[in-house]
Amino acid sequence: MFGYKKVSYYSDYSVKDTVKKIHPLVWYLMNPNSSAPLRGTINNQRLGIYKSTMDKIWYKNSFQPTFYGKLSEENGLAVIQGYYSIHRAVAIFLLIVTIGMTASAIAKSSWIFSLVGITTLISLAAFGYWISLGHIEIIERHIKTAIKKQ
């Protein structure tokens, strides 16, 4: 969850056509397709997408996996290279809070405060991970289906 899962996807199309194939699957501000299975952004150079959870109930799981990728071209065909991780802002927030709690515990010589805080963060992350099980496989399936010729 907190680490990276590096992947490469090889398309049967050019970069421009690959982006055209993935675009309908991604909801974003300029394409408010509420039935799109993924959320995020995509252009001819980069993409950042995650599984939509808005189809069943309106919630945002901050700990769900997000795919961050770059598009390049090899022999006229697109290659998407990237990784899955939690959202960058969430990772930075967790790091800052953990450092702050640890520093506060050291300054006050109160390890219980730090232990309770870190345990709470780990519990939240574990719950977020649990409710997003299978999201990586769903994102992969949508990407692979979109970039392969039928």
N, C-alpha and C positions, 0 to 999 in steps of 0.2 A: 504494500500500500504506500509506504513512504519512500520506497526505493523506486527504481526505474525498471520498466520492462521495455527494452529496446526492440524495435521491429522494423521491417522493411516490407513494403507492398509494391509489387511490380504490376503496372497497368498495361493493358492492351491498347491504350490510346495515348495521344500526345498529352502534354501538360494541360493545354487549353481544353481539350476534350475531356480529360479526366476531371477537371474542375467543373465542367458543365454536367458531368454525370453525377458528381457528389453533391452539387449545389441543391438539388431538390430534396435531398435527405436532411439538410441542415436548416433549422430555424434560426434566423438572426434578424436584426432590426430591418434590414432592407428587403427581406424575404419572409414576411410574417406568415409562413405556412404552418398553421397550428397543428397539422397532422404529421409534420415531419418527425421522424423517430429520434433525431439527434439535435443538439443545440450547439451553438458555437459560431466560429468565423472561419471563412476560407477565401483565399485569393490565389493568384497564380504562383505564389512563392511559399506561403505558409498556411497551415490550418491548425485550429485548436477546437476539438469537438468532444462532447460528452453525451451520454445517453439522456434523453429527455425523461424526466419523471413527472412531467406535467399532464400526461395523458390519463393518469388515474386519479391522482390527488395533487394539489398544488403545494409542493414542498421543494426545497433545494437542499440536496445533500452535499455539504461542503467537502466531505471526505471521499466523494465518489471519484473514480479514475477519469482523468481527462487525457485525451490523446493530443500531443503536440508534435507536429510534423513539418517537414520542409519538402517541397516538390522540386525535383530536378529532372533532367532528361538524359537518357542513355539510349543511343541508337534510335532516336526519334520517338521513344516511348517514355512515359512518365514513371518515375520512381518516387515513392513517398517513404522517407526515412524519418523515424521519430521514436517517441517513447510514451509510455503511460505513467502517470503520476497523479498525485492529488494536485489541486489547483495551487499555483505558485503563491498566491496571496495567503492561502490557508497554511501552507508550509512555513512561510515567513512569520505569520501570526503565532503559530505553535512554537517556533524557535524563540521569538521574542518573549513570549509568556513564560516558557520554560526557563530561559536565562534569568528573567526578572524574578521568578519565584525562587530559584536557586540562590540568586544574589541576596534576596530579602531574607531567606532562611539563614544564610551564612552570617549576614549582618546582625540578625536578631538571635542567632544561635538557636533557632527553632526549626528543627528538621521536620517536625510533624506538619507544619504549614506547607513546606515544600512537598512532602510526601502526599498529602491530601490533594494539593493542586495538580501535581503530575499524574496521580492516579485518576483524577477526574478527567484530565485531558486524554489520557490513554483510553479510558472507558468511552468517552465521546467518539474518539477515532475508531475504536473497535466496533461500536454500534454503527457508525457511518459505513465502515467497511462491510459489515454484515448485511446491511440493507442494500448494498450495491453489488452483491455477489452476482457474477454473470455479466456485468456491464461491459467488461473488456471483450468478452466473446460476442456480445451483441454488436458492439461498435465494429469489431473486426469483420463480422459477417456482412454488415451493411457496406463497409468499404470494399471488401473483396468482391461482393456481388456487383457493385456499381462499376468497378474498373476492369471487369473481365467481359469479353465479348461472349454473348450467349450462343 
